């Protein structure tokens, strides 16, 4: 036989696979894997760890607030509520 190129072989195998089964590979949504340097890998891991810890801290604070029945309300010391308690005096 004559030697065939890799592209022809891939095309032939794909055609054969299409004849055998109706199953199809899912579309590739993400780019293929790529090599990273150690520094890039460490930076990504640190970033992911910080994001994870921040999410965990928020979740813990939320659970604690729910357990203690703490309601977060808006505090306006210069608002209308503080005006009700002030006494009005004349300097004269």
C-alpha positions in Angstrom: 0.0 0.0 0.0 0.9 3.6 -0.5 1.7 5.7 2.6 -1.2 7.9 3.7 -0.9 11.2 5.5 -2.1 11.8 9.0 -4.9 14.0 7.8 -6.2 11.4 5.4 -6.0 8.7 8.1 -7.9 11.0 10.5 -10.6 11.6 7.9 -10.9 7.9 7.1 -11.1 7.0 10.8 -13.8 9.6 11.4 -15.8 8.4 8.5 -15.5 4.9 9.8 -16.6 6.0 13.3 -19.6 7.8 11.8 -20.6 4.5 10.0 -20.4 2.5 13.3 -22.1 4.7 15.8 -24.5 7.6 16.1 -22.7 8.8 19.3 -20.9 12.2 18.9 -18.4 13.9 21.0 -19.7 16.9 22.8 -18.5 20.3 21.5 -15.3 21.6 23.0 -16.4 24.7 25.1 -13.0 25.4 26.6 -9.6 25.8 25.0 -7.4 22.7 25.2 -5.0 22.2 28.1 -1.8 24.2 28.0 1.5 23.9 29.9 2.1 26.5 32.6 5.3 27.5 34.3 5.7 26.7 38.0 5.3 30.4 38.8 2.0 30.8 36.9 0.7 27.6 38.5 1.5 28.8 42.0 0.0 32.3 41.3 -3.2 30.6 40.1 -3.4 28.3 43.1 -2.8 31.2 45.5 -5.6 33.2 43.8 -8.0 30.3 43.9 -7.2 29.7 47.6 -7.8 33.3 48.5 -11.1 33.3 46.6 -12.1 30.0 48.4 -11.2 31.4 51.8 -13.1 34.6 51.2 -16.2 32.6 50.1 -15.9 30.4 53.2 -15.6 33.5 55.5 -18.7 35.1 53.9 -20.7 31.8 54.3 -19.6 31.4 57.9 -20.6 35.0 58.7 -23.9 34.5 57.1 -24.6 31.3 59.0 -23.5 32.9 62.3 -25.8 35.9 61.6 -28.7 33.6 60.9 -28.0 31.6 64.1 -27.8 34.7 66.3 -30.8 36.4 64.5 -28.7 39.5 63.7 -30.4 41.9 61.3 -28.3 44.3 59.4 -30.1 47.7 59.3 -29.0 50.9 57.8 -27.5 53.3 60.3 -27.7 57.0 59.7 -26.6 59.0 62.7 -27.3 62.3 61.0 -30.7 61.2 59.8 -34.3 61.9 60.9 -34.2 59.5 63.9 -31.4 61.4 65.6 -33.3 64.7 65.3 -36.2 63.4 67.4 -34.0 63.2 70.5 -32.3 66.5 70.4 -33.5 69.3 72.6 -34.1 72.7 71.2 -32.6 75.5 73.4 -32.4 79.2 73.0 -29.1 80.8 73.8 -30.8 84.0 74.9 
